[in-house]
Each structure stands twice: as structure tokens, then as C-alpha cells.
Amino acid sequence: EAKVPIISLPGRVHREEASYQSGIRRLWAQSLLNQSKRTIQPDRLSKDIETMFPEVASAQIELPLLGRVPNVVLTPSIPVLVLVSQKGAFYVASSGKTMARSDALTGNQLGILPTVRDDSSILPEPGKSALPIQQIQTIVSLIKLCQAAHLDIETISLPPLPNEVDLTVKGTTYQVKISLDQDPGQGIGALLALRDKFTADGTQPNSYLDLRVPDKAFYK
């Protein structure tokens, strides 16, 4: 039976070792090629393990000098956000890939991950893309820019309309609509400028602030 050390660095998520052990045992038994060091295909086995466990960033097969039982060293991935959908809450990687349900994994010094509520009927499936990588990168950049500008984000949601993310800043009552196709720095820059203008004018939108069109703003 293969030994399965788990290298779980801070900020990563993983399953219990017994779950990996059981899954790798099943993969090991599926092919006669795995029964001999001369015929085992480490690259293929690594790929099969990463497919079975989408939260694994890499699976390294270490063949022993003596015996035929390998070590399988697993390095878990780093989630960048939690996507809350109709199917539950899922960790999502920077690639946009759905890693696993959040209640199926254990975090190692994970900290507080951003939570994105999905209202667009995404059906996350572990191992498959939840969102295009460009959209994930835009959302993560928006969150980091808000943190740098000391904007305390209360909610982040994906509405039914495509290519849009809606933010609510704590202390306000309106949604900020930003296009996932635009430069996130431009969107947050416009938000900061308009926030100062609203404060100076003594007015606030009651419903929304729409920044989806570059160099334009609409509010209600």
C-alpha cells in the first residue's frame, strides 16, 4: 500500500489522509502496470490522482530502491475564494477550477477567504471550471484593490447578467456594478472618485452605481 505524505503549506486545503489513501489504493489496483516498478507509469498515475482529487496541485510518485510500494507526495492547491451556489459552497482555485466542497476539506491556516454569492445559476463541479480564469483574476484583483483602498466589502455576487460582478461596500445601501471584462483598477478608481463626490454633494445612490461602461457612471 502506497504511503501518502501530504505537504500542506499555510493557505492550502486538503482532505483527511485516509481519503487519499483509499482513492490511491483504488487507482493502484486498476492497472497491472502498477504492480511492478519496471512497468509503473508515474506521470500517468500522478495525473489520475490529480483528476480524482481536484484540490491537489501536484502528486509526486517516489519509487523506492527496495520493494515496490511507492511514496505519493501530495501538494494541495491554494483556493482564492469560496463560491456559494445552489449546490453549496465550493473552494475555487486561481485557475477558475472548482476544487471541492468547502465542507469536504480541511484548511491549513487558511485565513478569511472572500465569499462570492452566485445568482447566475452556476453549477460547480469539482475538477471543472467554475468561472473563466480571466473573470477569477478580475474578481481577485477587485478584492485586493478594495482592501488596499480600505473599502470594506460587505457582499460580492454574480448576478444573472453575464460578465458582471456586484459589490456592496459596508455602510452603503447600493450595489456597485462592475464589468468583469474591464480593468479592475479603473472600476475601483471610479468608485473611489464617485464616493468622494457623493460625500461632498451630500447625496447617495439608493439602488445601484453602474460602472460597467468605461469612463461613464449611472446611478439610481
Secondary structure as UniProt FT lines:
FT   TURN            10..11
FT   STRAND          12..14
FT   HELIX           17..30
FT   HELIX           32..35
FT   TURN            37..39
FT   HELIX           42..52
FT   TURN            54..55
FT   STRAND          56..62
FT   STRAND          71..76
FT   STRAND          79..85
FT   TURN            86..87
FT   STRAND          88..93
FT   TURN            94..95
FT   STRAND          97..101
FT   HELIX           102..104
FT   STRAND          106..108
FT   STRAND          115..118
FT   TURN            126..127
FT   HELIX           133..148
FT   TURN            149..150
FT   STRAND          153..158
FT   TURN            162..163
FT   STRAND          164..169
FT   TURN            170..171
FT   STRAND          175..179
FT   TURN            180..181
FT   HELIX           184..201
FT   STRAND          208..210
FT   TURN            214..215
FT   STRAND          218..219
//
